[in-house]
Amino acid sequence: MRSTIASCFIGFAVFVQATNPARSGILHRLFGSGDPSEKKVAAGLKEALDIGTGNAVASTGKLDGFFKNEAIKIVMPEKLQRLDKGLRTVGLGPQIDGFVLSMNRAAERAAPSAKSIFKEALTRMTFADAKRILRGGDTAATIYFREKTYDRLTASFTPIVSVALNEVGATKRYKDLAGRYASLPFVSAPSLDLDGYVTARTLEGLFYVLGEEEKKIRKDPAARVTKLLKEVFKQSGSGG
């Protein structure tokens, strides 16, 4: 995944060289003195982002895409930590673990629906947006997508997560666990908007992956994987 996305962001560097030649001497050494047309470079950027977001969605929206990625794995909410600890002390650790797994499975089901929303945001990207992304920080593209898609992704993910939580048994597990905890002496089970919690954590995980990949991409432009990007490089004077 990393090499595919990273290769596409070579278009980023080409674009920076075209719009701000003084910014980096290494870009001149990489791409030569010839500047590709702004239109073609912008197209290369969009192609890079299309591939990059597609791969990020693919990596999270598969079996264990959340569960086995410790950086984004959905864990027990902080407000349920007492429930977690209390139930484990009475031998219900496997039930807790099953609940955590089912939350991650719901997230993995929801993530693929982000692809079409990212694509729509990409079609609306202006040339000015592209320049801001390229001249921005290490996660400027991720910030762009977050600003443009977060509300729509929330609306899209929520019903998918709700259905998935029921289908994988998370909702029932949570109710059972809360009931067992409430049956313990001197305790009461805290309330939780389970759908909202898993939806929010799914989005945070998705954008985390985008951000981490973008940081790598900006530091490691390694290959050219599409015809358009190869053409942009050829026009920039770096060869084919």
C-alpha positions as CSV (number, residue, x, y, z in Angstrom):
1,M,0.0,0.0,0.0
2,R,2.7,2.4,1.0
3,S,4.7,2.1,-2.3
4,T,1.6,2.6,-4.4
5,I,0.4,5.7,-2.7
6,A,3.9,7.1,-2.3
7,S,4.6,6.7,-6.0
8,C,1.5,8.7,-6.9
9,F,2.5,11.6,-4.8
10,I,5.5,12.2,-7.1
11,G,2.9,14.3,-8.9
12,F,2.9,16.5,-5.8
13,A,6.6,17.2,-6.1
14,V,6.2,17.9,-9.8
15,F,3.5,20.4,-9.1
16,V,5.5,22.2,-6.4
17,Q,8.4,22.6,-8.8
18,A,6.1,24.0,-11.5
19,T,4.5,26.6,-9.2
20,N,7.4,27.4,-6.8
21,P,10.7,26.5,-8.4
22,A,12.7,28.1,-5.6
23,R,11.2,25.9,-2.9
24,S,13.4,22.9,-3.1
25,G,16.7,22.3,-4.9
26,I,16.1,18.5,-4.8
27,L,13.0,18.9,-6.9
28,H,15.1,20.5,-9.7
29,R,17.5,17.7,-9.5
30,L,14.7,15.1,-9.7
31,F,12.7,16.7,-12.4
32,G,14.9,18.9,-14.4
33,S,14.1,22.4,-15.6
34,G,11.1,21.7,-17.9
35,D,7.7,22.5,-16.4
36,P,4.7,20.4,-17.3
37,S,1.4,22.2,-18.0
38,E,-0.6,23.2,-14.9
39,K,-3.6,21.3,-16.3
40,K,-1.7,18.1,-16.6
41,V,0.0,18.4,-13.3
42,A,-3.3,19.1,-11.6
43,A,-4.7,16.0,-13.3
44,G,-1.7,14.0,-12.0
45,L,-2.4,15.3,-8.5
46,K,-6.0,14.2,-8.6
47,E,-5.0,10.8,-9.9
48,A,-2.5,10.5,-7.1
49,L,-5.2,11.4,-4.5
50,D,-7.7,9.0,-6.1
51,I,-5.3,6.1,-5.8
52,G,-4.2,7.1,-2.4
53,T,-7.6,7.5,-0.8
54,G,-8.7,4.3,-2.6
55,N,-5.8,2.3,-1.0
56,A,-6.4,3.8,2.4
57,V,-10.1,2.8,2.2
58,A,-9.0,-0.7,1.1
59,S,-6.6,-1.2,3.9
60,T,-9.2,-0.3,6.6
61,G,-12.2,-1.8,5.0
62,K,-11.0,-5.4,5.0
63,L,-10.9,-8.2,7.6
64,D,-8.7,-7.1,10.4
65,G,-8.1,-3.7,8.8
66,F,-9.0,-2.2,12.2
67,F,-8.7,-5.1,14.6
68,K,-5.1,-5.9,13.8
69,N,-3.9,-2.3,13.4
70,E,-3.0,-1.2,16.9
71,A,-2.9,2.4,15.9
72,I,-6.6,2.5,15.0
73,K,-8.1,-0.6,16.7
74,I,-11.3,0.3,18.4
75,V,-11.1,-0.4,22.1
76,M,-13.5,-0.1,25.0
77,P,-14.6,3.5,25.5
78,E,-13.0,5.3,28.4
79,K,-16.3,5.6,30.1
80,L,-16.6,1.8,30.1
81,Q,-13.2,1.1,31.6
82,R,-14.7,0.3,35.0
83,L,-17.1,-2.1,33.3
84,D,-14.2,-3.7,31.5
85,K,-12.2,-4.2,34.7
86,G,-15.1,-5.3,36.8
87,L,-16.3,-7.9,34.4
88,R,-12.8,-9.3,33.8
89,T,-12.4,-9.8,37.5
90,V,-15.4,-12.1,37.5
91,G,-14.2,-14.2,34.6
92,L,-15.9,-12.4,31.7
93,G,-12.8,-11.5,29.8
94,P,-13.7,-13.5,26.7
95,Q,-17.0,-11.8,26.4
96,I,-15.3,-8.4,26.7
97,D,-12.8,-9.4,24.0
98,G,-15.7,-10.6,21.8
99,F,-17.4,-7.2,22.1
100,V,-14.2,-5.4,21.2
101,L,-13.8,-7.6,18.1
102,S,-17.3,-7.0,17.0
103,M,-16.9,-3.2,17.2
104,N,-13.9,-3.5,14.9
105,R,-15.7,-5.7,12.5
106,A,-18.5,-3.1,12.2
107,A,-15.9,-0.5,11.4
108,E,-14.3,-2.7,8.7
109,R,-17.7,-3.0,7.1
110,A,-18.4,0.7,7.1
111,A,-15.0,1.9,5.7
112,P,-15.6,1.0,2.1
113,S,-18.5,3.4,1.8
114,A,-15.9,6.3,2.1
115,K,-14.5,5.6,-1.4
116,S,-17.3,7.3,-3.4
117,I,-17.5,10.2,-1.0
118,F,-13.7,10.8,-1.4
119,K,-14.1,10.6,-5.1
120,E,-16.8,13.2,-5.1
121,A,-14.6,15.5,-3.0
122,L,-11.8,15.0,-5.5
123,T,-13.9,16.0,-8.4
124,R,-14.7,19.3,-6.7
125,M,-11.1,20.1,-5.9
126,T,-10.0,23.3,-7.5
127,F,-6.6,24.3,-8.8
128,A,-6.3,26.6,-5.8
129,D,-7.1,23.7,-3.5
130,A,-4.3,21.7,-5.1
131,K,-1.7,24.4,-4.6
132,R,-2.7,24.8,-0.9
133,I,-2.3,21.0,-0.4
134,L,1.1,20.9,-2.1
135,R,2.4,23.9,-0.2
136,G,0.8,22.8,3.1
137,G,2.1,20.7,5.9
138,D,2.7,16.9,6.0
139,T,-1.0,16.1,6.3
140,A,-2.5,18.9,4.1
141,A,-4.3,16.5,1.8
142,T,-5.7,14.6,4.8
143,I,-7.0,17.9,6.3
144,Y,-8.6,18.8,3.0
145,F,-10.5,15.5,2.8
146,R,-11.5,15.7,6.5
147,E,-12.9,19.2,6.0
148,K,-14.7,18.3,2.8
149,T,-16.1,14.8,3.8
150,Y,-16.4,14.4,7.5
151,D,-20.1,15.3,7.8
152,R,-21.1,13.2,4.8
153,L,-19.0,10.3,6.0
154,T,-20.6,10.4,9.4
155,A,-24.1,10.3,7.8
156,S,-23.0,7.5,5.5
157,F,-21.2,5.4,8.2
158,T,-23.8,5.7,11.0
159,P,-26.5,3.4,9.5
160,I,-23.9,1.0,8.2
161,V,-22.3,0.8,11.6
162,S,-25.7,0.4,13.3
163,V,-26.7,-2.5,11.1
164,A,-23.2,-4.1,11.3
165,L,-23.2,-3.8,15.1
166,N,-26.4,-5.8,15.2
167,E,-25.3,-8.4,12.7
168,V,-22.0,-9.1,14.3
169,G,-23.6,-9.2,17.7
170,A,-21.9,-6.1,19.2
171,T,-25.2,-4.5,20.3
172,K,-26.4,-7.6,22.1
173,R,-23.0,-8.2,23.7
174,Y,-22.9,-4.7,25.0
175,K,-26.4,-5.0,26.5
176,D,-25.5,-8.3,28.0
177,L,-22.2,-7.0,29.5
178,A,-23.9,-3.9,30.8
179,G,-26.6,-6.0,32.4
180,R,-24.1,-8.3,34.1
181,Y,-22.1,-5.4,35.3
182,A,-25.2,-3.7,36.8
183,S,-25.9,-7.0,38.6
184,L,-22.7,-6.6,40.6
185,P,-23.0,-5.1,44.1
186,F,-22.8,-1.4,44.4
187,V,-22.3,-0.6,40.7
188,S,-24.3,0.8,37.9
189,A,-23.6,0.4,34.2
190,P,-22.8,3.7,32.4
191,S,-24.8,4.6,29.3
192,L,-23.1,4.6,25.8
193,D,-24.2,5.7,22.4
194,L,-22.6,2.6,20.8
195,D,-23.4,3.5,17.2
196,G,-22.0,7.0,17.7
197,Y,-18.9,5.8,19.4
198,V,-18.0,3.2,16.7
199,T,-18.8,5.6,13.9
200,A,-16.5,8.3,15.3
201,R,-13.7,5.8,15.9
202,T,-14.1,4.5,12.4
203,L,-13.7,7.9,11.0
204,E,-10.7,8.7,13.2
205,G,-9.1,5.5,12.1
206,L,-9.6,6.2,8.5
207,F,-8.2,9.7,8.6
208,Y,-5.3,8.5,10.8
209,V,-4.3,6.0,8.0
210,L,-4.6,8.8,5.4
211,G,-2.4,11.1,7.5
212,E,0.3,8.6,8.2
213,E,0.5,7.6,4.6
214,E,0.6,11.2,3.5
215,K,3.6,11.8,5.8
216,K,5.4,8.9,4.2
217,I,4.4,9.9,0.7
218,R,5.9,13.4,1.1
219,K,9.2,11.9,2.2
220,D,9.4,8.9,-0.1
221,P,8.3,9.6,-3.7
222,A,9.6,6.3,-5.0
223,A,7.9,5.2,-8.3
224,R,5.6,6.0,-11.2
225,V,2.7,3.7,-11.5
226,T,0.3,5.4,-14.0
227,K,0.5,6.5,-17.6
228,L,-0.4,10.1,-16.6
229,L,2.3,10.4,-14.0
230,K,4.9,8.9,-16.3
231,E,3.9,11.5,-18.9
232,V,4.1,14.3,-16.4
233,F,7.6,13.1,-15.5
234,K,8.6,13.0,-19.1
235,Q,7.5,16.5,-19.8
236,S,9.3,17.7,-16.6
237,G,12.6,16.6,-18.2
238,S,13.3,13.6,-15.9
239,G,13.0,11.0,-18.5
240,G,10.4,8.2,-19.1
